[in-house]
């Protein structure tokens, strides 16, 4: 199947041009589960709205300070909450993606790498 380039272009543009609020910095504890520590910066895209009413979630990887390239999208499904979400992965290395997927290991996840990398 051919990638829908307009989708990837628009999401990549959103990631590159928007402010990202880091409300859970690397090394901080989850607000409800203090034993869960965030391995990378985590937050949301300012002035957006996801299905849960908050901003679109974003993980910032190792290279995100100098490069806001959209690496891919992580789709999560939490069977306990009956909740599905997407999370943008920005400036992530392959190791960062593995770390993020491990962080969400208690959920079902689907990682979709940006097929437009190198062409956007």
C-alpha distances in whole Angstrom, upper triangle without the diagonal:
4,6,9,12,15,14,14,17,19,19,20,23,24,24,26,28,29,32,31,34,35,37,36,37,36,39,40,40,38,40,41,40,42,41,38,38,35,34,32,33,31,31,30,29,32,32,29,29,27,27,30,32,32,30,26,27,26,27,28,28,30,29,29,33,32,28,26,23,20,19,17,17,19,19,22,24,27,29,32,32,29,27,24,23,21,23,22,22,24,25,25,25,23,27,27,23,25,28,26,25,28,30,27,28,30,27,23,21,17,17,13,14,14,11,14,17,19,17,19
4,6,8,12,12,12,14,16,17,17,20,22,22,23,26,27,30,30,33,33,36,35,36,35,38,39,40,38,40,41,41,42,42,38,38,34,33,32,32,30,30,29,27,30,30,27,28,26,27,30,31,31,29,25,26,25,26,27,27,29,28,27,31,30,26,24,21,18,18,16,17,19,20,23,25,29,30,34,33,30,28,25,24,21,22,21,21,22,24,23,24,23,26,26,23,25,28,26,25,29,30,28,29,31,28,25,22,18,17,14,14,12,9,11,14,16,14,15
4,6,9,8,8,11,13,13,14,16,18,18,20,22,23,26,26,29,30,32,32,32,32,35,36,37,35,37,38,38,39,39,35,35,31,30,28,28,27,27,25,23,26,27,24,24,23,24,27,28,28,25,22,22,22,22,24,24,26,25,24,27,26,23,21,17,15,15,13,14,16,17,21,23,27,29,32,31,28,26,22,21,18,19,17,18,19,20,20,21,21,24,23,20,23,26,24,23,26,27,26,27,29,26,23,20,16,15,11,11,9,7,8,11,14,12,12
4,6,6,7,9,10,11,13,14,16,17,19,20,22,25,25,28,29,31,32,32,33,36,36,37,35,37,38,38,40,40,36,35,32,31,29,28,27,26,24,22,25,24,21,22,21,22,25,26,26,23,20,21,21,23,24,24,27,25,24,27,27,23,20,17,15,16,14,14,17,17,21,23,27,29,32,30,28,25,22,20,17,18,17,18,19,21,22,23,23,26,25,22,25,27,25,24,28,29,27,28,30,27,24,21,18,16,13,13,11,9,9,13,15,13,12
4,5,5,6,8,10,10,12,14,15,16,18,20,23,23,27,28,30,31,31,32,35,36,37,35,37,38,38,40,40,36,35,32,31,28,27,26,25,23,21,23,23,21,22,21,23,26,27,26,23,20,21,21,22,23,23,25,23,22,25,24,20,18,15,13,14,13,14,18,19,23,25,29,31,34,32,30,27,24,21,18,19,16,17,18,19,20,22,22,26,24,22,25,27,25,25,29,29,27,29,31,28,26,23,19,17,14,13,10,8,7,11,12,10,9
4,6,5,6,9,10,10,12,14,15,16,18,21,22,25,27,29,30,31,32,35,36,37,35,36,38,38,40,40,36,35,32,31,29,27,26,25,22,19,21,21,19,20,20,21,25,25,24,21,19,21,20,22,23,24,26,24,23,25,24,21,18,16,14,16,15,15,19,19,23,25,29,31,34,32,30,27,23,21,18,19,16,18,18,20,22,24,24,27,26,24,27,29,26,26,30,30,28,31,32,29,27,24,21,19,16,15,12,12,10,13,15,12,10
4,5,5,6,9,10,11,12,14,15,16,20,20,23,25,27,27,28,29,32,32,33,31,33,34,35,36,37,33,32,29,28,26,25,23,22,19,17,19,19,16,17,16,18,21,21,21,18,15,17,17,19,20,22,24,23,21,24,23,20,17,15,12,14,12,12,15,16,19,21,25,27,30,28,26,23,19,17,14,15,13,15,16,18,19,22,22,25,23,21,24,26,23,23,27,26,25,27,29,25,23,20,17,16,13,13,10,11,10,13,15,13,11
4,6,5,6,8,10,10,12,14,15,18,18,22,23,25,26,26,27,30,31,32,30,32,33,33,35,35,31,30,27,26,23,22,21,20,18,16,19,19,17,18,17,19,22,23,22,19,15,16,15,17,18,19,21,19,18,21,20,17,14,11,9,10,9,10,14,15,19,21,25,28,30,28,27,24,20,17,14,14,11,13,13,15,16,18,19,22,20,18,21,23,20,21,25,25,23,26,27,25,23,19,16,14,11,10,7,8,7,9,12,11,9
4,6,5,6,9,10,10,12,14,17,18,22,23,26,27,27,28,31,32,33,32,34,35,36,37,37,33,32,28,28,25,23,22,21,19,16,18,19,17,19,19,21,24,24,23,19,17,18,17,18,19,20,22,20,18,20,19,16,13,11,9,12,12,13,17,18,22,25,28,31,33,31,30,26,23,20,17,16,13,14,14,16,17,20,21,24,22,20,24,25,23,24,27,27,26,29,31,28,26,23,20,18,14,13,10,10,8,10,12,10,7
4,5,5,6,9,10,10,12,15,16,19,22,24,25,26,27,31,31,32,30,32,33,34,36,36,32,31,28,27,24,23,21,19,17,14,16,15,13,15,16,18,21,21,20,16,14,16,15,18,18,20,23,21,18,21,20,17,14,12,10,13,13,13,17,18,21,24,27,30,32,30,28,25,21,18,15,15,12,14,14,16,18,21,23,25,23,21,25,26,23,24,28,27,26,29,30,27,26,23,20,18,16,15,12,13,11,13,15,13,10
4,5,5,6,9,10,10,14,14,17,19,21,22,23,24,27,27,28,27,28,30,30,32,32,29,28,24,24,21,19,17,16,13,11,14,14,12,13,13,16,19,18,17,14,11,12,12,14,15,17,20,18,16,18,18,15,12,10,8,11,10,10,13,14,18,21,23,27,29,26,25,22,18,15,12,11,9,11,11,14,15,18,20,22,20,18,21,22,19,20,24,23,22,25,26,24,23,19,17,15,13,12,10,12,11,12,15,14,11
4,5,5,6,9,10,13,13,17,18,21,22,22,23,26,27,29,27,29,31,31,32,33,29,27,24,23,20,18,17,17,14,12,15,16,14,16,16,19,21,21,19,16,13,14,12,14,14,15,17,15,13,16,15,12,9,7,5,9,9,10,14,16,19,23,26,29,31,29,28,24,21,18,14,13,9,10,9,11,13,16,18,20,18,17,21,21,19,20,24,23,23,26,28,25,24,21,18,16,13,12,9,11,9,10,12,11,8
4,5,5,6,8,12,13,17,19,22,23,23,24,28,28,30,29,30,32,33,34,35,31,29,26,25,22,20,19,17,15,12,14,14,13,16,17,20,22,22,20,16,14,15,14,16,15,17,19,17,14,16,15,12,9,9,8,12,13,14,17,19,22,25,28,31,33,31,30,26,23,20,17,15,12,13,11,13,16,19,21,24,21,20,24,25,22,24,27,26,26,29,31,28,27,24,22,19,17,16,12,14,12,12,14,13,9
4,6,5,6,9,10,14,16,19,20,21,22,26,26,27,26,27,29,30,31,32,29,27,24,24,20,18,16,14,12,8,10,10,9,12,14,17,19,18,16,12,10,12,11,14,14,16,19,17,14,16,16,13,10,10,9,13,13,13,16,18,20,23,26,29,31,28,27,24,21,17,14,13,10,12,11,14,16,20,22,24,21,20,23,24,21,22,26,24,24,27,28,26,26,22,21,19,17,16,14,16,15,15,17,16,13
4,6,6,8,8,12,14,17,18,18,19,23,23,25,24,25,27,28,29,30,26,24,20,20,17,15,13,12,10,7,10,12,11,14,14,18,19,19,16,12,10,11,9,11,10,13,15,13,10,12,13,10,6,7,6,10,11,11,14,16,19,22,24,28,29,27,27,23,20,17,13,11,8,9,7,10,13,16,18,20,17,17,20,20,18,20,23,21,21,25,26,24,24,21,19,17,16,14,12,15,14,13,16,16,13
4,6,8,10,13,15,18,20,19,20,24,25,27,26,28,30,31,31,32,29,26,23,22,18,16,16,15,13,10,12,14,14,17,18,21,23,22,19,16,14,14,12,13,12,14,15,13,10,11,11,8,5,6,8,11,13,14,17,20,22,26,28,32,33,31,31,27,24,20,17,15,11,11,9,10,13,17,19,21,18,18,22,22,20,22,25,24,24,28,30,28,27,24,22,20,18,16,14,16,14,13,15,15,11
4,7,9,13,16,19,21,20,22,26,26,28,27,28,31,32,32,34,30,28,24,24,21,18,17,15,13,10,10,12,12,16,18,21,23,21,19,15,14,15,14,15,14,17,18,16,13,13,13,11,8,10,11,15,16,17,20,22,24,28,30,33,34,32,32,28,25,22,19,17,14,14,12,13,17,20,23,25,22,22,25,25,23,25,28,27,27,30,32,30,30,26,25,23,21,19,17,19,17,17,18,17,14
4,6,10,13,15,18,18,20,24,23,25,24,25,28,29,29,31,28,26,22,23,19,16,15,12,10,7,7,8,9,13,15,19,20,18,15,12,11,13,11,14,13,16,18,16,13,13,14,13,10,12,12,15,16,16,19,21,23,26,27,31,32,29,29,25,23,19,17,15,12,14,12,14,17,21,23,24,21,21,25,24,21,24,27,25,25,28,30,28,28,25,24,22,21,20,18,21,19,19,20,20,17
4,6,10,12,15,15,18,21,20,23,22,22,25,27,27,29,26,23,20,21,17,14,13,10,9,6,6,8,10,14,16,19,19,18,15,11,12,12,11,13,12,15,17,16,12,12,14,13,10,13,14,17,18,18,20,21,23,26,27,31,31,29,29,26,24,20,18,15,13,14,12,14,17,21,24,24,21,21,25,23,21,24,26,24,24,28,29,28,28,26,25,23,23,22,20,23,22,21,23,23,20
4,6,9,11,12,14,18,17,19,18,19,22,23,23,25,22,20,16,17,14,10,9,7,6,5,6,9,10,13,14,18,17,16,13,10,10,9,8,10,9,13,15,14,11,11,14,13,10,13,13,15,16,16,17,19,20,23,24,28,28,26,27,23,21,17,15,12,11,12,10,13,15,19,21,21,18,18,22,20,17,20,23,20,21,24,25,24,25,23,23,21,21,20,19,23,22,21,23,24,20
4,6,9,10,13,16,15,17,16,16,19,21,21,23,20,18,15,16,13,10,8,5,5,6,6,10,11,13,14,18,17,15,12,9,10,10,9,11,10,14,16,16,13,13,16,16,13,16,16,18,19,18,18,20,20,23,24,27,27,25,26,22,21,18,16,14,13,14,13,15,17,20,23,23,19,20,22,20,18,21,23,20,20,24,25,24,25,23,24,22,23,23,22,26,25,24,26,27,24
4,6,6,9,12,11,13,13,14,17,18,18,19,17,14,11,13,10,6,6,4,7,9,10,14,14,16,16,19,18,17,13,11,12,10,9,9,9,12,14,15,12,12,16,16,14,17,16,18,18,18,18,20,20,22,22,26,26,24,25,22,21,18,17,13,13,13,13,14,15,19,21,20,17,18,20,18,15,19,20,17,18,22,23,22,24,22,23,21,22,22,22,26,26,24,27,28,25
4,6,10,12,9,11,10,10,14,15,15,17,15,13,11,13,11,8,7,5,8,11,11,14,15,16,16,18,16,16,12,11,13,10,10,11,12,15,17,18,16,16,19,20,18,20,19,20,21,19,19,20,19,22,21,25,24,22,24,21,20,17,17,14,15,15,16,18,18,21,23,22,18,19,21,19,16,19,20,17,18,21,21,21,24,22,24,23,24,24,25,28,29,27,30,31,29
4,7,8,6,8,8,9,12,13,12,14,11,9,7,10,9,6,5,6,10,13,14,18,18,18,17,20,17,18,14,14,14,11,11,10,11,13,15,17,15,16,19,20,18,20,19,20,20,19,17,19,18,20,20,23,23,21,23,20,20,17,17,14,15,15,15,17,17,19,21,20,16,17,19,15,14,17,17,13,15,18,19,19,22,20,22,21,23,23,24,28,28,27,30,31,29
4,6,6,9,10,12,15,15,14,15,12,9,7,8,7,4,6,8,12,14,16,19,20,20,20,23,21,21,17,16,16,13,12,10,10,11,13,15,13,13,17,18,17,19,19,19,20,19,19,21,20,23,23,26,26,24,26,23,23,20,19,16,16,15,14,15,15,18,20,18,15,17,18,15,14,17,17,14,16,19,21,21,24,22,23,22,24,23,24,28,28,26,29,31,28
4,6,9,11,13,16,15,14,14,11,8,5,5,4,4,7,10,14,17,19,22,22,23,22,25,23,24,20,19,18,15,13,10,9,10,11,14,13,13,17,18,17,19,19,18,19,19,18,21,20,23,22,26,26,25,27,24,23,21,20,16,16,14,14,15,14,16,17,15,12,14,15,12,12,15,15,12,15,18,19,20,23,21,22,21,23,22,24,27,28,25,28,30,28
4,7,10,12,15,13,11,11,9,6,5,6,7,8,10,13,17,20,22,25,25,26,25,27,25,26,22,21,21,18,16,13,13,13,14,17,16,17,20,21,21,23,23,22,23,22,21,23,22,24,23,26,26,25,28,25,25,23,22,19,19,18,18,18,17,18,20,17,14,17,17,13,13,16,15,13,16,18,19,21,23,22,24,23,26,25,27,30,31,29,31,34,32
4,7,9,12,11,9,10,8,6,6,8,9,9,10,12,16,19,20,24,24,24,23,25,22,23,20,19,20,16,16,14,14,15,16,19,18,18,22,23,22,24,24,23,24,23,21,23,21,23,22,25,24,23,26,24,24,21,21,18,19,18,19,20,19,21,22,20,17,19,19,15,15,18,16,13,16,18,19,20,23,22,25,24,26,26,28,32,32,30,33,35,33
4,6,8,7,5,7,6,4,6,10,11,11,11,13,17,20,22,25,24,24,23,24,21,22,19,20,20,17,17,15,16,18,19,22,21,22,25,26,24,26,25,25,25,23,21,22,20,22,20,23,21,21,24,22,22,21,21,19,20,20,21,22,21,23,24,21,18,20,19,16,15,17,16,12,15,17,17,19,22,22,24,24,27,27,29,33,34,32,35,37,35
4,6,5,5,7,6,6,7,11,12,12,11,12,15,19,20,23,22,21,20,21,18,19,17,17,18,15,15,14,16,18,20,23,21,23,26,26,24,26,24,24,23,21,19,20,17,18,16,19,18,17,20,18,19,17,18,17,19,19,20,22,21,23,24,22,19,19,19,16,14,16,15,12,13,15,15,16,19,19,22,22,25,26,28,31,33,32,35,36,34
4,6,6,10,9,10,11,14,15,14,13,13,16,19,20,22,22,21,20,20,17,18,16,17,18,16,17,17,19,21,23,26,24,25,28,28,26,28,27,27,26,24,21,22,19,20,18,20,18,17,20,19,20,19,20,18,21,21,23,25,24,26,27,25,22,23,23,20,18,20,19,15,16,18,17,18,22,22,25,25,28,29,30,34,35,34,37,39,36
4,6,9,9,11,13,16,18,17,15,16,18,22,23,25,24,22,20,20,17,19,17,19,20,17,19,19,21,23,26,28,27,28,31,31,29,30,29,28,27,25,22,22,19,19,16,18,16,15,18,17,19,19,20,19,22,23,25,27,26,28,29,27,24,24,24,21,19,20,19,15,15,17,15,17,20,21,24,25,28,30,32,35,37,36,39,40,38
4,6,6,9,11,14,16,17,15,17,19,23,24,27,26,24,22,22,19,21,19,21,21,18,19,19,21,22,24,27,26,27,31,31,29,30,28,28,27,24,21,21,18,19,16,18,15,15,19,18,20,19,21,20,22,23,25,27,25,27,27,24,22,22,21,18,17,18,16,13,14,15,13,15,19,20,23,24,27,29,31,35,36,35,38,40,38
4,5,7,10,13,16,16,15,17,20,24,25,28,27,26,25,25,22,24,21,22,23,20,20,19,21,22,24,27,26,26,30,30,29,31,29,28,28,26,23,24,21,22,19,21,19,19,23,21,23,22,23,21,24,23,25,26,25,27,27,24,22,23,22,18,18,19,17,14,15,17,16,18,22,22,26,26,29,30,32,36,37,36,39,41,39
4,6,10,12,15,17,16,19,22,26,27,30,29,28,26,27,24,26,24,24,24,21,21,19,21,22,23,26,26,27,30,30,29,31,29,28,27,26,23,23,21,21,19,21,19,20,23,22,23,22,23,22,24,23,25,26,24,25,25,22,20,21,20,17,16,18,15,12,14,15,14,17,21,21,25,25,28,29,32,35,37,35,38,41,39
4,7,9,12,14,13,15,19,22,24,27,26,25,23,24,21,23,21,21,21,17,17,16,18,18,20,23,22,24,27,27,26,27,25,24,23,22,19,20,17,18,16,19,17,18,21,19,20,19,20,18,20,19,21,23,21,22,22,19,17,18,17,13,13,14,12,9,11,12,12,14,18,18,21,21,25,26,28,31,33,32,35,37,35
4,6,9,11,11,14,17,21,23,26,25,25,23,24,22,24,21,21,20,17,16,14,15,15,17,20,19,21,24,24,23,25,24,22,22,21,19,20,18,20,19,21,20,20,23,21,21,20,20,18,19,18,19,20,18,20,20,17,15,16,16,12,12,14,12,9,12,13,14,16,19,19,22,21,24,25,27,30,32,30,33,35,33
4,6,7,7,11,14,18,20,23,22,22,21,22,20,22,19,18,17,14,13,10,11,12,14,17,16,17,21,21,20,21,20,19,19,18,16,18,16,19,18,21,21,20,23,20,20,18,17,14,16,14,16,16,15,17,17,15,12,13,13,10,9,12,11,8,11,13,14,16,18,17,19,19,21,21,23,27,28,26,29,31,30
4,7,9,12,16,19,21,25,24,24,23,24,23,24,21,20,19,15,13,10,10,10,11,14,14,16,19,19,18,19,19,17,18,17,16,18,17,20,20,23,23,23,25,22,21,19,18,15,16,13,14,15,12,13,14,11,9,11,11,7,8,11,10,8,11,13,15,17,19,17,19,18,20,20,22,25,27,24,27,29,28
4,6,10,13,16,18,22,21,22,21,23,22,23,20,18,17,13,10,7,7,7,8,11,11,12,15,15,15,16,16,15,16,16,15,17,17,20,21,24,24,24,25,22,21,18,17,13,13,11,11,11,10,12,13,11,8,10,12,8,8,12,12,10,13,15,17,18,20,18,19,17,19,18,20,23,24,22,24,27,25
4,7,10,13,15,19,18,19,19,21,20,21,17,15,14,11,9,6,5,7,9,11,10,11,14,14,13,15,15,15,16,16,15,18,18,21,21,25,25,24,25,22,21,18,16,12,12,11,10,11,11,14,16,14,11,13,15,12,10,14,15,12,14,18,19,19,21,19,20,18,20,19,20,24,24,22,24,26,24
4,7,10,13,16,15,16,15,18,16,17,14,12,11,7,6,5,6,9,12,14,11,13,16,16,14,16,14,15,15,14,13,15,15,18,18,22,22,20,22,19,17,14,13,10,10,10,10,12,12,15,17,16,12,13,15,12,10,13,14,11,13,16,17,17,19,17,18,17,18,18,19,23,23,22,25,26,24
4,7,9,12,12,13,13,15,14,14,10,8,8,6,5,7,8,12,15,16,13,14,17,16,14,16,15,16,16,14,14,15,15,18,19,22,22,20,22,18,17,14,12,9,10,11,11,14,14,18,20,19,15,16,18,16,13,16,17,14,15,19,19,19,20,18,19,18,19,19,20,23,24,23,25,27,24
4,6,9,8,9,10,13,12,12,8,5,5,4,5,8,10,14,17,17,14,15,18,17,13,15,14,15,15,13,14,15,15,18,19,23,23,20,21,17,16,12,11,9,9,11,11,14,16,19,21,21,17,17,20,18,15,17,20,17,17,20,21,20,21,19,19,18,19,19,19,22,22,22,25,25,22
4,7,6,8,10,13,14,12,9,6,5,6,7,10,11,15,18,17,13,15,17,15,12,14,12,15,15,13,15,16,17,20,21,25,26,23,23,19,18,14,12,10,9,11,11,14,16,20,22,23,19,19,22,21,17,20,22,20,19,23,24,22,23,20,20,19,19,19,18,21,21,20,23,23,20
4,6,9,11,15,15,12,9,6,8,10,10,13,14,18,20,20,16,17,19,18,14,17,16,19,18,17,18,19,21,23,24,27,28,25,25,22,20,17,15,14,13,15,14,17,19,23,26,26,22,22,25,24,21,23,26,23,23,26,27,25,26,24,24,23,22,22,21,25,24,23,26,26,22
4,7,10,14,14,11,9,7,9,12,13,16,17,21,24,23,19,20,22,20,17,19,18,21,20,19,20,21,22,24,25,28,29,25,25,22,20,17,16,15,15,18,17,20,22,26,28,29,25,25,28,27,24,26,28,26,25,29,29,27,27,25,25,24,24,24,23,26,25,25,27,27,23
4,7,10,11,9,8,5,6,9,11,15,17,20,23,23,19,21,22,20,17,18,16,19,18,16,17,17,18,21,22,25,26,22,22,19,17,14,13,12,12,16,16,19,21,25,27,27,24,23,26,25,22,23,26,24,22,26,26,24,24,22,22,21,21,21,20,23,22,23,26,25,22
4,7,8,6,5,4,6,9,12,16,18,22,25,25,21,23,25,23,19,20,18,20,18,16,17,16,17,18,19,22,23,19,19,16,14,12,11,12,13,17,18,21,23,26,27,28,25,23,26,25,22,23,25,23,21,25,24,22,22,21,21,21,21,22,21,24,24,25,28,27,24
4,5,5,6,5,5,8,11,15,18,21,24,25,22,24,26,24,20,20,17,19,17,14,14,13,13,14,16,19,19,16,15,12,10,8,8,10,12,15,17,21,21,25,26,26,23,21,24,23,19,20,23,20,18,22,21,18,19,17,18,18,18,20,20,23,23,24,27,27,24
4,5,8,9,8,11,14,17,21,24,27,28,25,27,29,27,23,23,20,22,19,15,15,13,13,13,14,16,17,14,13,9,9,7,9,12,14,18,20,24,24,27,28,28,25,23,25,25,21,21,23,21,19,21,20,18,18,17,18,19,19,22,22,24,25,27,30,29,27
4,6,8,9,10,14,17,20,23,27,28,25,27,30,28,24,25,22,23,20,17,16,14,13,13,13,16,15,12,12,9,9,8,11,12,15,18,21,24,24,28,28,28,25,23,25,24,20,21,23,20,18,21,19,17,18,18,19,20,21,23,24,27,28,29,32,32,29
4,7,9,11,15,18,21,24,28,28,25,27,29,27,24,25,22,24,22,19,18,17,16,17,17,19,19,15,16,13,13,11,13,14,16,20,21,25,25,29,30,30,27,25,27,26,22,23,25,23,21,24,23,20,21,21,22,22,23,25,25,28,28,29,33,32,29
4,7,8,12,15,17,21,24,25,22,23,26,24,21,22,20,22,20,17,17,16,16,17,17,20,20,16,17,14,14,11,12,12,14,17,18,22,23,26,27,27,24,23,25,24,20,21,23,20,19,22,22,20,21,20,21,21,22,24,23,27,27,27,31,31,28
4,6,9,13,15,18,22,22,18,20,22,21,17,19,17,19,17,15,15,15,16,18,18,22,22,19,19,15,14,11,11,10,11,14,15,19,20,23,25,25,22,21,23,22,19,20,23,20,19,22,22,20,21,20,20,20,20,21,21,24,24,24,27,27,24
4,7,10,13,16,20,20,17,19,21,19,15,16,13,15,14,11,12,12,13,15,17,20,21,18,18,14,12,9,7,7,8,11,12,16,17,21,22,23,19,18,21,20,16,17,20,18,17,20,20,18,19,17,17,16,16,17,17,20,20,21,24,24,21
4,7,10,13,17,18,15,17,19,18,14,15,13,14,12,10,10,11,11,14,15,19,19,17,18,14,12,8,7,5,6,9,11,14,15,18,19,19,16,15,17,16,13,14,17,14,13,17,18,16,17,14,15,14,15,16,16,20,21,20,24,24,22
4,6,10,13,14,11,13,16,14,11,12,10,11,10,9,9,12,13,16,17,21,22,20,21,17,15,11,9,5,5,6,7,10,11,15,16,16,13,12,15,14,11,13,16,14,13,17,18,17,18,15,15,13,14,14,14,18,19,18,21,22,19
4,6,10,11,9,12,15,13,11,12,10,10,10,10,9,12,13,17,18,22,22,21,22,18,16,13,11,7,6,5,6,9,8,12,13,13,9,9,12,11,8,11,13,11,12,15,17,16,17,14,15,13,14,14,14,18,19,17,20,22,20
4,7,8,6,8,11,10,8,10,10,10,11,12,12,16,17,20,22,25,26,25,26,22,20,17,14,10,8,6,5,6,7,10,13,12,9,10,13,12,10,13,15,14,15,18,20,20,21,18,18,15,16,15,15,19,19,17,19,21,19
4,6,5,8,10,9,9,10,10,9,11,13,13,17,18,22,23,27,28,27,27,24,22,19,16,12,10,7,6,5,4,7,10,9,6,8,11,10,9,12,14,13,15,18,21,20,21,18,18,15,16,14,15,18,18,16,18,20,19
4,6,8,9,9,10,11,13,11,14,16,17,20,21,25,26,30,31,30,31,28,26,23,20,16,14,11,9,6,6,7,10,9,7,10,12,11,12,15,16,16,18,20,23,23,24,21,21,18,18,16,17,20,20,17,18,21,20
4,6,6,6,8,9,11,10,14,16,18,21,23,27,28,32,33,32,33,29,27,24,20,17,14,11,8,5,6,7,11,12,10,12,15,14,14,17,19,19,21,23,26,26,26,23,22,19,19,16,16,18,18,15,16,19,17
4,5,5,5,7,9,10,13,15,16,20,22,25,27,31,32,30,31,27,25,21,18,15,12,9,6,4,7,10,13,14,11,13,16,15,14,17,19,18,20,23,26,25,25,22,21,18,18,16,15,18,18,15,16,19,17
4,6,7,10,13,14,17,18,20,23,25,28,30,34,34,33,34,30,28,24,21,18,15,13,10,8,11,13,16,16,14,16,19,18,17,21,22,21,23,26,28,28,29,26,25,22,22,20,19,22,21,18,19,21,19
4,7,9,13,14,17,19,21,25,27,31,32,36,37,36,36,33,30,26,23,20,17,14,11,8,11,13,17,17,15,18,21,20,20,23,24,24,25,28,31,30,31,27,26,23,22,20,18,21,19,16,17,19,17
4,6,9,10,14,16,19,22,24,28,30,34,35,34,34,30,28,24,21,17,14,12,8,6,9,11,15,16,14,16,19,19,18,21,23,23,24,27,29,28,28,25,23,20,19,16,15,17,16,13,13,15,13
4,6,9,12,14,16,19,22,25,27,31,32,31,31,27,24,21,17,14,11,9,6,5,9,12,15,17,14,15,19,18,17,19,22,21,22,25,27,26,26,23,21,18,17,15,13,16,14,12,13,15,12
4,6,9,12,15,18,21,25,27,30,32,31,30,27,24,20,17,14,10,9,6,5,8,11,14,16,14,14,17,18,16,19,22,21,22,24,27,25,25,21,19,16,14,12,9,12,11,8,10,12,9
4,6,8,11,14,17,21,24,27,29,28,27,23,20,17,13,11,7,6,5,6,8,11,13,15,13,12,16,17,15,16,19,19,19,22,24,22,21,18,16,13,11,9,7,10,9,8,11,12,10
4,7,10,13,16,20,23,26,28,27,26,23,20,17,13,11,8,5,5,6,6,8,9,12,10,9,12,14,12,13,17,17,17,19,22,21,20,16,14,10,9,6,6,9,9,8,11,13,12
4,7,10,13,17,20,23,25,24,23,20,17,14,10,9,6,5,7,9,9,11,11,13,11,9,12,14,12,12,16,16,15,18,20,18,17,13,10,7,6,4,5,8,10,9,13,14,13
4,6,10,13,16,19,22,21,20,16,13,10,7,6,5,6,9,12,11,13,13,15,13,10,13,14,11,11,15,15,13,16,18,15,14,10,8,6,5,6,7,11,12,13,16,17,16
4,6,10,13,16,18,17,17,14,11,8,6,5,6,7,11,14,12,14,13,14,12,9,11,12,9,8,12,12,10,12,14,11,10,7,6,4,6,8,11,14,16,16,20,21,20
4,7,10,13,16,15,13,11,7,6,4,6,9,11,14,17,16,18,17,18,16,12,14,15,12,10,13,13,10,12,13,10,8,6,5,6,8,11,13,16,18,19,23,23,22
4,7,10,12,11,11,8,5,5,6,8,11,13,16,19,18,19,18,19,16,14,14,15,11,10,12,11,8,10,10,6,6,5,7,9,11,14,17,19,22,22,26,27,25
4,6,9,9,7,6,4,7,9,11,15,16,20,23,21,23,22,22,20,17,17,17,14,12,14,13,10,11,10,6,5,6,9,12,14,18,20,22,25,26,29,30,29
4,6,6,6,5,6,9,12,13,17,19,22,25,23,25,24,23,21,19,19,18,15,13,14,13,9,10,8,5,7,9,12,15,18,21,23,26,28,29,32,33,32
4,6,5,7,9,12,15,17,21,22,26,29,27,28,27,26,24,22,21,21,19,16,17,16,12,12,9,7,8,11,14,17,20,23,26,28,31,32,35,36,35
4,6,8,11,14,17,19,22,24,27,30,28,30,28,28,26,24,23,22,20,18,18,16,13,13,10,9,11,14,17,20,23,26,29,31,34,34,38,39,37
4,5,9,11,15,17,21,23,26,29,27,30,29,28,26,24,24,23,20,18,19,17,14,15,12,10,12,14,17,20,23,26,28,30,33,33,37,37,36
4,7,10,14,17,20,22,26,29,28,30,29,29,26,24,24,24,21,19,20,19,15,16,13,11,11,13,16,19,21,24,26,29,31,32,36,36,35
4,7,10,13,17,19,22,26,25,27,26,26,24,21,22,21,18,17,18,17,13,15,13,10,11,12,14,16,18,22,23,26,28,29,33,33,31
4,7,10,14,16,20,23,22,24,23,24,21,19,20,20,16,15,17,16,12,14,13,10,9,9,11,13,15,18,20,22,24,25,29,29,28
4,7,10,13,16,20,19,21,21,22,19,16,18,18,14,14,16,15,12,14,14,11,11,10,11,12,13,16,17,20,22,23,26,27,25
4,7,10,13,16,16,18,18,19,17,14,16,16,13,13,16,14,12,15,16,13,12,10,9,10,10,13,14,17,18,19,23,23,21
4,6,10,13,12,16,16,17,14,12,14,14,10,11,14,13,11,14,16,13,13,11,11,10,10,12,13,16,17,17,21,22,20
4,6,10,10,13,14,16,13,11,14,14,11,12,16,15,14,17,19,17,16,13,12,10,10,10,10,14,15,14,18,18,16
4,7,6,10,11,12,9,8,11,12,9,11,14,13,13,16,19,17,17,13,12,10,10,9,10,13,14,13,16,18,16
4,5,9,12,13,10,10,14,13,11,14,17,16,17,20,22,21,20,17,16,13,13,11,10,14,14,12,15,16,14
4,7,10,11,9,10,13,13,13,15,18,17,18,21,24,23,23,19,18,15,14,12,11,15,14,11,13,16,14
4,7,8,5,6,10,10,10,12,14,14,16,18,21,20,20,17,16,13,13,10,11,14,15,12,14,17,16
4,5,5,6,9,10,11,12,14,15,17,18,22,22,21,18,17,13,14,11,13,15,16,13,15,18,18
4,5,5,6,9,10,11,12,14,16,17,20,20,19,16,15,12,12,10,12,15,16,14,16,19,19
4,5,5,6,9,10,11,12,14,15,19,19,19,16,16,13,15,13,16,18,20,17,19,22,23
4,5,5,6,9,10,10,13,14,18,18,18,15,15,12,14,13,15,18,19,17,19,22,21
4,5,5,6,9,10,11,12,16,15,15,12,11,9,11,10,12,15,17,15,18,21,20
4,5,5,6,9,10,10,14,14,14,12,12,10,13,12,15,18,20,18,21,24,24
4,6,5,6,9,10,13,14,15,13,14,12,15,15,18,21,23,21,23,26,25
4,5,5,7,9,12,12,13,10,12,10,13,13,16,19,21,19,23,25,24
4,5,5,6,10,9,10,7,9,8,12,13,16,19,21,20,23,25,25
4,5,5,8,10,11,10,12,12,15,16,19,22,25,23,26,29,28
4,6,8,9,11,11,13,13,16,18,20,23,26,24,27,30,29
4,5,6,8,7,10,11,15,17,19,22,25,24,28,29,28
4,5,7,8,11,12,16,18,21,24,27,26,29,31,31
4,7,9,13,15,18,21,24,27,29,29,32,34,33
4,6,10,12,16,19,22,24,27,27,30,32,31
4,7,10,13,17,20,22,25,25,29,30,29
4,6,10,13,16,18,21,21,25,26,25
4,6,10,13,15,18,18,22,23,23
4,6,10,12,15,15,19,20,19
4,6,8,11,12,16,16,16
4,6,9,9,12,14,14
4,5,6,10,10,10
4,6,9,9,10
4,6,5,6
4,5,6
4,6
4
